[in-house]
Amino acid sequence: MHIEIDKDVCIGAGQCALTAPRVFTQDDDGYSTLIPDREDGAGDPMVREAARACPVGAIKVTEPAG
């Protein structure tokens, strides 16, 4: 799975970090970022729910082609 966070859209609501804390966190400025070594979602079933929970749609989750 590929996770992309649009930093220009993110408002730092933190819903992603609350929903999937093993994958998302917030940087020093309060914006969403991926936890190092978890950039692929690491099979966390809550990643898609975290993307849906984002109030501004800053998170996109896609499956790699193939």
PQR file of N, CA, C, O and H, with PARSE charges and radii, in Angstrom:
ATOM      1  N   MET A   1       0.847  -1.161   0.000 -0.4000 1.5000
ATOM      2  CA  MET A   1       0.000   0.000   0.000 -0.0000 2.0000
ATOM      3  C   MET A   1       0.899   1.232   0.000  0.5500 1.7000
ATOM      4  O   MET A   1       1.974   1.233   0.599 -0.5500 1.4000
ATOM      5  N   HIS A   2       0.442   2.273  -0.679 -0.4000 1.5000
ATOM      6  CA  HIS A   2       1.187   3.536  -0.747 -0.0000 2.0000
ATOM      7  C   HIS A   2       0.353   4.618  -0.064  0.5500 1.7000
ATOM      8  O   HIS A   2      -0.831   4.779  -0.363 -0.5500 1.4000
ATOM      9  H   HIS A   2      -0.432   2.272  -1.166  0.4000 1.0000
ATOM     10  N   ILE A   3       0.973   5.351   0.848 -0.4000 1.5000
ATOM     11  CA  ILE A   3       0.294   6.410   1.582 -0.0000 2.0000
ATOM     12  C   ILE A   3       0.939   7.737   1.213  0.5500 1.7000
ATOM     13  O   ILE A   3       2.159   7.891   1.277 -0.5500 1.4000
ATOM     14  H   ILE A   3       1.935   5.220   1.091  0.4000 1.0000
ATOM     15  N   GLU A   4       0.106   8.686   0.830 -0.4000 1.5000
ATOM     16  CA  GLU A   4       0.600  10.013   0.472 -0.0000 2.0000
ATOM     17  C   GLU A   4      -0.143  11.054   1.300  0.5500 1.7000
ATOM     18  O   GLU A   4      -1.370  11.030   1.391 -0.5500 1.4000
ATOM     19  H   GLU A   4      -0.885   8.562   0.779  0.4000 1.0000
ATOM     20  N   ILE A   5       0.611  11.964   1.898 -0.4000 1.5000
ATOM     21  CA  ILE A   5       0.029  13.056   2.681 -0.0000 2.0000
ATOM     22  C   ILE A   5       0.328  14.357   1.949  0.5500 1.7000
ATOM     23  O   ILE A   5       1.491  14.689   1.718 -0.5500 1.4000
ATOM     24  H   ILE A   5       1.608  11.983   1.824  0.4000 1.0000
ATOM     25  N   ASP A   6      -0.708  15.086   1.587 -0.4000 1.5000
ATOM     26  CA  ASP A   6      -0.534  16.379   0.927 -0.0000 2.0000
ATOM     27  C   ASP A   6      -0.307  17.429   2.003  0.5500 1.7000
ATOM     28  O   ASP A   6      -1.250  17.881   2.653 -0.5500 1.4000
ATOM     29  H   ASP A   6      -1.652  14.817   1.774  0.4000 1.0000
ATOM     30  N   LYS A   7       0.940  17.811   2.185 -0.4000 1.5000
ATOM     31  CA  LYS A   7       1.315  18.755   3.243 -0.0000 2.0000
ATOM     32  C   LYS A   7       0.714  20.144   3.006  0.5500 1.7000
ATOM     33  O   LYS A   7       0.554  20.917   3.951 -0.5500 1.4000
ATOM     34  H   LYS A   7       1.706  17.444   1.657  0.4000 1.0000
ATOM     35  N   ASP A   8       0.382  20.465   1.753 -0.4000 1.5000
ATOM     36  CA  ASP A   8      -0.228  21.761   1.466 -0.0000 2.0000
ATOM     37  C   ASP A   8      -1.696  21.806   1.870  0.5500 1.7000
ATOM     38  O   ASP A   8      -2.266  22.885   2.030 -0.5500 1.4000
ATOM     39  H   ASP A   8       0.512  19.838   0.986  0.4000 1.0000
ATOM     40  N   VAL A   9      -2.311  20.631   2.037 -0.4000 1.5000
ATOM     41  CA  VAL A   9      -3.729  20.538   2.393 -0.0000 2.0000
ATOM     42  C   VAL A   9      -3.912  20.266   3.891  0.5500 1.7000
ATOM     43  O   VAL A   9      -4.883  20.729   4.490 -0.5500 1.4000
ATOM     44  H   VAL A   9      -1.848  19.754   1.907  0.4000 1.0000
ATOM     45  N   CYS A  10      -2.996  19.527   4.488 -0.4000 1.5000
ATOM     46  CA  CYS A  10      -3.089  19.146   5.897 -0.0000 2.0000
ATOM     47  C   CYS A  10      -3.235  20.374   6.793  0.5500 1.7000
ATOM     48  O   CYS A  10      -2.520  21.366   6.644 -0.5500 1.4000
ATOM     49  H   CYS A  10      -2.208  19.150   4.001  0.4000 1.0000
ATOM     50  N   ILE A  11      -4.186  20.278   7.732 -0.4000 1.5000
ATOM     51  CA  ILE A  11      -4.399  21.373   8.689 -0.0000 2.0000
ATOM     52  C   ILE A  11      -3.978  20.986  10.108  0.5500 1.7000
ATOM     53  O   ILE A  11      -4.110  21.784  11.036 -0.5500 1.4000
ATOM     54  H   ILE A  11      -4.766  19.473   7.853  0.4000 1.0000
ATOM     55  N   GLY A  12      -3.474  19.768  10.275 -0.4000 1.5000
ATOM     56  CA  GLY A  12      -3.006  19.336  11.586 -0.0000 2.0000
ATOM     57  C   GLY A  12      -4.101  18.934  12.548  0.5500 1.7000
ATOM     58  O   GLY A  12      -3.930  19.050  13.762 -0.5500 1.4000
ATOM     59  H   GLY A  12      -3.367  19.120   9.521  0.4000 1.0000
ATOM     60  N   ALA A  13      -5.230  18.462  12.028 -0.4000 1.5000
ATOM     61  CA  ALA A  13      -6.341  18.054  12.893 -0.0000 2.0000
ATOM     62  C   ALA A  13      -5.975  16.847  13.762  0.5500 1.7000
ATOM     63  O   ALA A  13      -6.495  16.705  14.869 -0.5500 1.4000
ATOM     64  H   ALA A  13      -5.369  18.369  11.042  0.4000 1.0000
ATOM     65  N   GLY A  14      -5.091  15.983  13.275 -0.4000 1.5000
ATOM     66  CA  GLY A  14      -4.624  14.853  14.066 -0.0000 2.0000
ATOM     67  C   GLY A  14      -5.510  13.627  14.055  0.5500 1.7000
ATOM     68  O   GLY A  14      -5.236  12.670  14.778 -0.5500 1.4000
ATOM     69  H   GLY A  14      -4.669  16.099  12.376  0.4000 1.0000
ATOM     70  N   GLN A  15      -6.558  13.627  13.261 -0.4000 1.5000
ATOM     71  CA  GLN A  15      -7.457  12.472  13.222 -0.0000 2.0000
ATOM     72  C   GLN A  15      -6.738  11.216  12.735  0.5500 1.7000
ATOM     73  O   GLN A  15      -7.047  10.114  13.187 -0.5500 1.4000
ATOM     74  H   GLN A  15      -6.780  14.405  12.673  0.4000 1.0000
ATOM     75  N   CYS A  16      -5.790  11.371  11.824 -0.4000 1.5000
ATOM     76  CA  CYS A  16      -5.056  10.215  11.322 -0.0000 2.0000
ATOM     77  C   CYS A  16      -4.234   9.573  12.440  0.5500 1.7000
ATOM     78  O   CYS A  16      -4.223   8.351  12.583 -0.5500 1.4000
ATOM     79  H   CYS A  16      -5.539  12.267  11.457  0.4000 1.0000
ATOM     80  N   ALA A  17      -3.550  10.395  13.227 -0.4000 1.5000
ATOM     81  CA  ALA A  17      -2.732   9.886  14.325 -0.0000 2.0000
ATOM     82  C   ALA A  17      -3.583   9.240  15.415  0.5500 1.7000
ATOM     83  O   ALA A  17      -3.146   8.293  16.069 -0.5500 1.4000
ATOM     84  H   ALA A  17      -3.559  11.388  13.111  0.4000 1.0000
ATOM     85  N   LEU A  18      -4.782   9.746  15.607 -0.4000 1.5000
ATOM     86  CA  LEU A  18      -5.688   9.141  16.585 -0.0000 2.0000
ATOM     87  C   LEU A  18      -6.250   7.817  16.080  0.5500 1.7000
ATOM     88  O   LEU A  18      -6.458   6.888  16.862 -0.5500 1.4000
ATOM     89  H   LEU A  18      -5.138  10.515  15.076  0.4000 1.0000
ATOM     90  N   THR A  19      -6.496   7.731  14.778 -0.4000 1.5000
ATOM     91  CA  THR A  19      -7.115   6.543  14.193 -0.0000 2.0000
ATOM     92  C   THR A  19      -6.113   5.419  13.954  0.5500 1.7000
ATOM     93  O   THR A  19      -6.413   4.255  14.220 -0.5500 1.4000
ATOM     94  H   THR A  19      -6.327   8.485  14.144  0.4000 1.0000
ATOM     95  N   ALA A  20      -4.925   5.757  13.454 -0.4000 1.5000
ATOM     96  CA  ALA A  20      -3.902   4.743  13.156 -0.0000 2.0000
ATOM     97  C   ALA A  20      -2.560   5.192  13.741  0.5500 1.7000
ATOM     98  O   ALA A  20      -1.650   5.553  12.995 -0.5500 1.4000
ATOM     99  H   ALA A  20      -4.681   6.702  13.238  0.4000 1.0000
ATOM    100  N   PRO A  21      -2.434   5.171  15.057 -0.5600 1.5000
ATOM    101  CA  PRO A  21      -1.226   5.700  15.706  0.2800 2.0000
ATOM    102  C   PRO A  21       0.046   4.908  15.434  0.5500 1.7000
ATOM    103  O   PRO A  21       1.139   5.404  15.711 -0.5500 1.4000
ATOM    104  N   ARG A  22      -0.060   3.698  14.902 -0.4000 1.5000
ATOM    105  CA  ARG A  22       1.140   2.922  14.571 -0.0000 2.0000
ATOM    106  C   ARG A  22       1.722   3.330  13.229  0.5500 1.7000
ATOM    107  O   ARG A  22       2.828   2.921  12.878 -0.5500 1.4000
ATOM    108  H   ARG A  22      -0.947   3.296  14.677  0.4000 1.0000
ATOM    109  N   VAL A  23       0.970   4.147  12.465 -0.4000 1.5000
ATOM    110  CA  VAL A  23       1.413   4.565  11.130 -0.0000 2.0000
ATOM    111  C   VAL A  23       1.605   6.077  11.039  0.5500 1.7000
ATOM    112  O   VAL A  23       2.570   6.545  10.434 -0.5500 1.4000
ATOM    113  H   VAL A  23       0.071   4.479  12.750  0.4000 1.0000
ATOM    114  N   PHE A  24       0.690   6.844  11.637 -0.4000 1.5000
ATOM    115  CA  PHE A  24       0.728   8.305  11.538 -0.0000 2.0000
ATOM    116  C   PHE A  24       1.128   8.949  12.858  0.5500 1.7000
ATOM    117  O   PHE A  24       0.849   8.428  13.938 -0.5500 1.4000
ATOM    118  H   PHE A  24      -0.094   6.464  12.129  0.4000 1.0000
ATOM    119  N   THR A  25       1.781  10.082  12.744 -0.4000 1.5000
ATOM    120  CA  THR A  25       2.091  10.914  13.895 -0.0000 2.0000
ATOM    121  C   THR A  25       2.023  12.361  13.416  0.5500 1.7000
ATOM    122  O   THR A  25       1.665  12.624  12.267 -0.5500 1.4000
ATOM    123  H   THR A  25       2.009  10.505  11.867  0.4000 1.0000
ATOM    124  N   GLN A  26       2.361  13.280  14.282 -0.4000 1.5000
ATOM    125  CA  GLN A  26       2.387  14.689  13.891 -0.0000 2.0000
ATOM    126  C   GLN A  26       3.803  15.218  14.083  0.5500 1.7000
ATOM    127  O   GLN A  26       4.484  14.887  15.054 -0.5500 1.4000
ATOM    128  H   GLN A  26       2.651  13.067  15.214  0.4000 1.0000
ATOM    129  N   ASP A  27       4.234  16.058  13.123 -0.4000 1.5000
ATOM    130  CA  ASP A  27       5.578  16.620  13.203 -0.0000 2.0000
ATOM    131  C   ASP A  27       5.621  17.761  14.224  0.5500 1.7000
ATOM    132  O   ASP A  27       4.628  18.040  14.896 -0.5500 1.4000
ATOM    133  H   ASP A  27       3.681  16.327  12.335  0.4000 1.0000
ATOM    134  N   ASP A  28       6.760  18.403  14.332 -0.4000 1.5000
ATOM    135  CA  ASP A  28       6.928  19.474  15.328 -0.0000 2.0000
ATOM    136  C   ASP A  28       5.991  20.648  15.105  0.5500 1.7000
ATOM    137  O   ASP A  28       5.711  21.403  16.037 -0.5500 1.4000
ATOM    138  H   ASP A  28       7.567  18.176  13.787  0.4000 1.0000
ATOM    139  N   ASP A  29       5.499  20.813  13.872 -0.4000 1.5000
ATOM    140  CA  ASP A  29       4.562  21.886  13.569 -0.0000 2.0000
ATOM    141  C   ASP A  29       3.109  21.454  13.709  0.5500 1.7000
ATOM    142  O   ASP A  29       2.198  22.258  13.511 -0.5500 1.4000
ATOM    143  H   ASP A  29       5.726  20.200  13.116  0.4000 1.0000
ATOM    144  N   GLY A  30       2.887  20.175  14.052 -0.4000 1.5000
ATOM    145  CA  GLY A  30       1.534  19.674  14.265 -0.0000 2.0000
ATOM    146  C   GLY A  30       0.885  19.061  13.038  0.5500 1.7000
ATOM    147  O   GLY A  30      -0.295  18.712  13.073 -0.5500 1.4000
ATOM    148  H   GLY A  30       3.627  19.522  14.213  0.4000 1.0000
ATOM    149  N   TYR A  31       1.646  18.924  11.941 -0.4000 1.5000
ATOM    150  CA  TYR A  31       1.080  18.368  10.717 -0.0000 2.0000
ATOM    151  C   TYR A  31       1.340  16.873  10.625  0.5500 1.7000
ATOM    152  O   TYR A  31       2.294  16.353  11.202 -0.5500 1.4000
ATOM    153  H   TYR A  31       2.604  19.208  11.912  0.4000 1.0000
ATOM    154  N   SER A  32       0.472  16.198   9.889 -0.4000 1.5000
ATOM    155  CA  SER A  32       0.557  14.755   9.743 -0.0000 2.0000
ATOM    156  C   SER A  32       1.839  14.332   9.050  0.5500 1.7000
ATOM    157  O   SER A  32       2.305  14.973   8.108 -0.5500 1.4000
ATOM    158  H   SER A  32      -0.303  16.621   9.420  0.4000 1.0000
ATOM    159  N   THR A  33       2.393  13.239   9.540 -0.4000 1.5000
ATOM    160  CA  THR A  33       3.558  12.624   8.920 -0.0000 2.0000
ATOM    161  C   THR A  33       3.509  11.131   9.225  0.5500 1.7000
ATOM    162  O   THR A  33       2.824  10.692  10.148 -0.5500 1.4000
ATOM    163  H   THR A  33       2.015  12.718  10.305  0.4000 1.0000
ATOM    164  N   LEU A  34       4.240  10.372   8.442 -0.4000 1.5000
ATOM    165  CA  LEU A  34       4.288   8.924   8.645 -0.0000 2.0000
ATOM    166  C   LEU A  34       5.403   8.583   9.618  0.5500 1.7000
ATOM    167  O   LEU A  34       6.462   9.211   9.612 -0.5500 1.4000
ATOM    168  H   LEU A  34       4.796  10.729   7.692  0.4000 1.0000
ATOM    169  N   ILE A  35       5.161   7.601  10.438 -0.4000 1.5000
ATOM    170  CA  ILE A  35       6.186   7.113  11.351 -0.0000 2.0000
ATOM    171  C   ILE A  35       7.248   6.413  10.507  0.5500 1.7000
ATOM    172  O   ILE A  35       6.910   5.596   9.651 -0.5500 1.4000
ATOM    173  H   ILE A  35       4.301   7.091  10.443  0.4000 1.0000
ATOM    174  N   PRO A  36       8.530   6.719  10.734 -0.5600 1.5000
ATOM    175  CA  PRO A  36       9.587   6.061   9.960  0.2800 2.0000
ATOM    176  C   PRO A  36       9.442   4.538   9.989  0.5500 1.7000
ATOM    177  O   PRO A  36       9.099   3.950  11.014 -0.5500 1.4000
ATOM    178  N   ASP A  37       9.706   3.930   8.861 -0.4000 1.5000
ATOM    179  CA  ASP A  37       9.602   2.479   8.653 -0.0000 2.0000
ATOM    180  C   ASP A  37       8.162   1.976   8.634  0.5500 1.7000
ATOM    181  O   ASP A  37       7.927   0.768   8.664 -0.5500 1.4000
ATOM    182  H   ASP A  37       9.985   4.409   8.029  0.4000 1.0000
ATOM    183  N   ARG A  38       7.192   2.899   8.583 -0.4000 1.5000
ATOM    184  CA  ARG A  38       5.783   2.502   8.485 -0.0000 2.0000
ATOM    185  C   ARG A  38       5.145   3.139   7.246  0.5500 1.7000
ATOM    186  O   ARG A  38       3.920   3.175   7.129 -0.5500 1.4000
ATOM    187  H   ARG A  38       7.383   3.881   8.557  0.4000 1.0000
ATOM    188  N   GLU A  39       5.973   3.643   6.319 -0.4000 1.5000
ATOM    189  CA  GLU A  39       5.491   4.376   5.156 -0.0000 2.0000
ATOM    190  C   GLU A  39       4.554   3.561   4.268  0.5500 1.7000
ATOM    191  O   GLU A  39       3.779   4.132   3.500 -0.5500 1.4000
ATOM    192  H   GLU A  39       6.968   3.613   6.413  0.4000 1.0000
ATOM    193  N   ASP A  40       4.615   2.241   4.366 -0.4000 1.5000
ATOM    194  CA  ASP A  40       3.746   1.401   3.540 -0.0000 2.0000
ATOM    195  C   ASP A  40       2.484   0.973   4.287  0.5500 1.7000
ATOM    196  O   ASP A  40       1.701   0.169   3.780 -0.5500 1.4000
ATOM    197  H   ASP A  40       5.244   1.777   4.989  0.4000 1.0000
ATOM    198  N   GLY A  41       2.293   1.498   5.467 -0.4000 1.5000
ATOM    199  CA  GLY A  41       1.121   1.149   6.260 -0.0000 2.0000
ATOM    200  C   GLY A  41       1.308  -0.108   7.068  0.5500 1.7000
ATOM    201  O   GLY A  41       0.540  -0.383   7.990 -0.5500 1.4000
ATOM    202  H   GLY A  41       2.929   2.151   5.879  0.4000 1.0000
ATOM    203  N   ALA A  42       2.332  -0.879   6.728 -0.4000 1.5000
ATOM    204  CA  ALA A  42       2.698  -2.095   7.461 -0.0000 2.0000
ATOM    205  C   ALA A  42       1.506  -2.987   7.772  0.5500 1.7000
ATOM    206  O   ALA A  42       1.454  -3.612   8.832 -0.5500 1.4000
ATOM    207  H   ALA A  42       2.956  -0.656   5.979  0.4000 1.0000
ATOM    208  N   GLY A  43       0.553  -3.049   6.855 -0.4000 1.5000
ATOM    209  CA  GLY A  43      -0.596  -3.929   7.024 -0.0000 2.0000
ATOM    210  C   GLY A  43      -1.599  -3.464   8.068  0.5500 1.7000
ATOM    211  O   GLY A  43      -2.489  -4.228   8.442 -0.5500 1.4000
ATOM    212  H   GLY A  43       0.596  -2.542   5.995  0.4000 1.0000
ATOM    213  N   ASP A  44      -1.480  -2.254   8.539 -0.4000 1.5000
ATOM    214  CA  ASP A  44      -2.406  -1.746   9.556 -0.0000 2.0000
ATOM    215  C   ASP A  44      -3.791  -1.563   8.938  0.5500 1.7000
ATOM    216  O   ASP A  44      -3.940  -0.792   7.990 -0.5500 1.4000
ATOM    217  H   ASP A  44      -0.758  -1.633   8.235  0.4000 1.0000
ATOM    218  N   PRO A  45      -4.798  -2.251   9.451 -0.5600 1.5000
ATOM    219  CA  PRO A  45      -6.142  -2.163   8.882  0.2800 2.0000
ATOM    220  C   PRO A  45      -6.808  -0.798   9.084  0.5500 1.7000
ATOM    221  O   PRO A  45      -7.838  -0.521   8.470 -0.5500 1.4000
ATOM    222  N   MET A  46      -6.244   0.041   9.919 -0.4000 1.5000
ATOM    223  CA  MET A  46      -6.853   1.342  10.199 -0.0000 2.0000
ATOM    224  C   MET A  46      -6.363   2.461   9.281  0.5500 1.7000
ATOM    225  O   MET A  46      -6.844   3.590   9.384 -0.5500 1.4000
ATOM    226  H   MET A  46      -5.407  -0.184  10.418  0.4000 1.0000
ATOM    227  N   VAL A  47      -5.413   2.170   8.381 -0.4000 1.5000
ATOM    228  CA  VAL A  47      -4.865   3.211   7.513 -0.0000 2.0000
ATOM    229  C   VAL A  47      -5.942   3.834   6.645  0.5500 1.7000
ATOM    230  O   VAL A  47      -6.026   5.058   6.546 -0.5500 1.4000
ATOM    231  H   VAL A  47      -5.023   1.253   8.297  0.4000 1.0000
ATOM    232  N   ARG A  48      -6.768   3.011   6.014 -0.4000 1.5000
ATOM    233  CA  ARG A  48      -7.835   3.545   5.164 -0.0000 2.0000
ATOM    234  C   ARG A  48      -8.855   4.344   5.984  0.5500 1.7000
ATOM    235  O   ARG A  48      -9.366   5.364   5.522 -0.5500 1.4000
ATOM    236  H   ARG A  48      -6.700   2.016   6.094  0.4000 1.0000
ATOM    237  N   GLU A  49      -9.138   3.892   7.163 -0.4000 1.5000
ATOM    238  CA  GLU A  49     -10.060   4.629   8.034 -0.0000 2.0000
ATOM    239  C   GLU A  49      -9.452   5.971   8.432  0.5500 1.7000
ATOM    240  O   GLU A  49     -10.165   6.970   8.525 -0.5500 1.4000
ATOM    241  H   GLU A  49      -8.723   3.063   7.538  0.4000 1.0000
ATOM    242  N   ALA A  50      -8.147   6.002   8.666 -0.4000 1.5000
ATOM    243  CA  ALA A  50      -7.472   7.256   8.995 -0.0000 2.0000
ATOM    244  C   ALA A  50      -7.577   8.237   7.836  0.5500 1.7000
ATOM    245  O   ALA A  50      -7.790   9.430   8.052 -0.5500 1.4000
ATOM    246  H   ALA A  50      -7.568   5.191   8.590  0.4000 1.0000
ATOM    247  N   ALA A  51      -7.428   7.748   6.610 -0.4000 1.5000
ATOM    248  CA  ALA A  51      -7.569   8.612   5.432 -0.0000 2.0000
ATOM    249  C   ALA A  51      -8.990   9.162   5.351  0.5500 1.7000
ATOM    250  O   ALA A  51      -9.182  10.337   5.037 -0.5500 1.4000
ATOM    251  H   ALA A  51      -7.255   6.779   6.434  0.4000 1.0000
ATOM    252  N   ARG A  52      -9.984   8.327   5.631 -0.4000 1.5000
ATOM    253  CA  ARG A  52     -11.381   8.783   5.613 -0.0000 2.0000
ATOM    254  C   ARG A  52     -11.662   9.783   6.733  0.5500 1.7000
ATOM    255  O   ARG A  52     -12.504  10.668   6.581 -0.5500 1.4000
ATOM    256  H   ARG A  52      -9.828   7.373   5.887  0.4000 1.0000
ATOM    257  N   ALA A  53     -10.964   9.644   7.846 -0.4000 1.5000
ATOM    258  CA  ALA A  53     -11.193  10.521   8.990 -0.0000 2.0000
ATOM    259  C   ALA A  53     -10.596  11.914   8.800  0.5500 1.7000
ATOM    260  O   ALA A  53     -10.952  12.846   9.522 -0.5500 1.4000
ATOM    261  H   ALA A  53     -10.280   8.925   7.970  0.4000 1.0000
ATOM    262  N   CYS A  54      -9.699  12.058   7.839 -0.4000 1.5000
ATOM    263  CA  CYS A  54      -9.070  13.374   7.614 -0.0000 2.0000
ATOM    264  C   CYS A  54     -10.134  14.363   7.148  0.5500 1.7000
ATOM    265  O   CYS A  54     -10.767  14.144   6.115 -0.5500 1.4000
ATOM    266  H   CYS A  54      -9.410  11.302   7.253  0.4000 1.0000
ATOM    267  N   PRO A  55     -10.339  15.451   7.895 -0.5600 1.5000
ATOM    268  CA  PRO A  55     -11.412  16.382   7.550  0.2800 2.0000
ATOM    269  C   PRO A  55     -11.186  17.169   6.263  0.5500 1.7000
ATOM    270  O   PRO A  55     -12.127  17.748   5.720 -0.5500 1.4000
ATOM    271  N   VAL A  56      -9.947  17.196   5.770 -0.4000 1.5000
ATOM    272  CA  VAL A  56      -9.657  17.950   4.542 -0.0000 2.0000
ATOM    273  C   VAL A  56      -9.196  17.053   3.398  0.5500 1.7000
ATOM    274  O   VAL A  56      -8.830  17.553   2.335 -0.5500 1.4000
ATOM    275  H   VAL A  56      -9.182  16.725   6.211  0.4000 1.0000
ATOM    276  N   GLY A  57      -9.206  15.737   3.599 -0.4000 1.5000
ATOM    277  CA  GLY A  57      -8.827  14.805   2.540 -0.0000 2.0000
ATOM    278  C   GLY A  57      -7.370  14.882   2.130  0.5500 1.7000
ATOM    279  O   GLY A  57      -7.049  14.710   0.954 -0.5500 1.4000
ATOM    280  H   GLY A  57      -9.502  15.330   4.463  0.4000 1.0000
ATOM    281  N   ALA A  58      -6.482  15.138   3.080 -0.4000 1.5000
ATOM    282  CA  ALA A  58      -5.070  15.290   2.776 -0.0000 2.0000
ATOM    283  C   ALA A  58      -4.342  13.966   2.603  0.5500 1.7000
ATOM    284  O   ALA A  58      -3.190  13.953   2.171 -0.5500 1.4000
ATOM    285  H   ALA A  58      -6.743  15.279   4.035  0.4000 1.0000
ATOM    286  N   ILE A  59      -4.994  12.844   2.932 -0.4000 1.5000
ATOM    287  CA  ILE A  59      -4.330  11.536   2.873 -0.0000 2.0000
ATOM    288  C   ILE A  59      -4.938  10.704   1.757  0.5500 1.7000
ATOM    289  O   ILE A  59      -6.156  10.548   1.670 -0.5500 1.4000
ATOM    290  H   ILE A  59      -5.930  12.855   3.284  0.4000 1.0000
ATOM    291  N   LYS A  60      -4.067  10.170   0.903 -0.4000 1.5000
ATOM    292  CA  LYS A  60      -4.478   9.274  -0.172 -0.0000 2.0000
ATOM    293  C   LYS A  60      -3.809   7.929   0.034  0.5500 1.7000
ATOM    294  O   LYS A  60      -2.600   7.861   0.255 -0.5500 1.4000
ATOM    295  H   LYS A  60      -3.077  10.296   0.974  0.4000 1.0000
ATOM    296  N   VAL A  61      -4.587   6.862  -0.037 -0.4000 1.5000
ATOM    297  CA  VAL A  61      -4.070   5.505   0.112 -0.0000 2.0000
ATOM    298  C   VAL A  61      -4.351   4.766  -1.182  0.5500 1.7000
ATOM    299  O   VAL A  61      -5.500   4.681  -1.616 -0.5500 1.4000
ATOM    300  H   VAL A  61      -5.569   6.918  -0.216  0.4000 1.0000
ATOM    301  N   THR A  62      -3.299   4.226  -1.804 -0.4000 1.5000
ATOM    302  CA  THR A  62      -3.459   3.487  -3.048 -0.0000 2.0000
ATOM    303  C   THR A  62      -2.731   2.154  -2.949  0.5500 1.7000
ATOM    304  O   THR A  62      -1.825   1.972  -2.136 -0.5500 1.4000
ATOM    305  H   THR A  62      -2.366   4.295  -1.451  0.4000 1.0000
ATOM    306  N   GLU A  63      -3.151   1.245  -3.790 -0.4000 1.5000
ATOM    307  CA  GLU A  63      -2.486  -0.049  -3.893 -0.0000 2.0000
ATOM    308  C   GLU A  63      -1.522   0.013  -5.076  0.5500 1.7000
ATOM    309  O   GLU A  63      -1.868   0.576  -6.115 -0.5500 1.4000
ATOM    310  H   GLU A  63      -3.887   1.393  -4.450  0.4000 1.0000
ATOM    311  N   PRO A  64      -0.331  -0.547  -4.946 -0.5600 1.5000
ATOM    312  CA  PRO A  64       0.599  -0.541  -6.064  0.2800 2.0000
ATOM    313  C   PRO A  64       0.058  -1.385  -7.226  0.5500 1.7000
ATOM    314  O   PRO A  64      -0.610  -2.397  -7.011 -0.5500 1.4000
ATOM    315  N   ALA A  65       0.350  -0.963  -8.432 -0.4000 1.5000
ATOM    316  CA  ALA A  65      -0.078  -1.715  -9.620 -0.0000 2.0000
ATOM    317  C   ALA A  65       0.648  -3.031  -9.681  0.5500 1.7000
ATOM    318  O   ALA A  65       1.818  -3.132  -9.311 -0.5500 1.4000
ATOM    319  H   ALA A  65       0.892  -0.141  -8.606  0.4000 1.0000
ATOM    320  N   GLY A  66      -0.058  -4.041 -10.153 -0.4000 1.5000
ATOM    321  CA  GLY A  66       0.642  -5.322 -10.327 -0.0000 2.0000
ATOM    322  C   GLY A  66      -0.013  -6.425  -9.715  0.5500 1.7000
ATOM    323  O   GLY A  66       0.475  -7.552  -9.791 -0.5500 1.4000
ATOM    324  H   GLY A  66      -1.008  -3.959 -10.454  0.4000 1.0000
TER
END
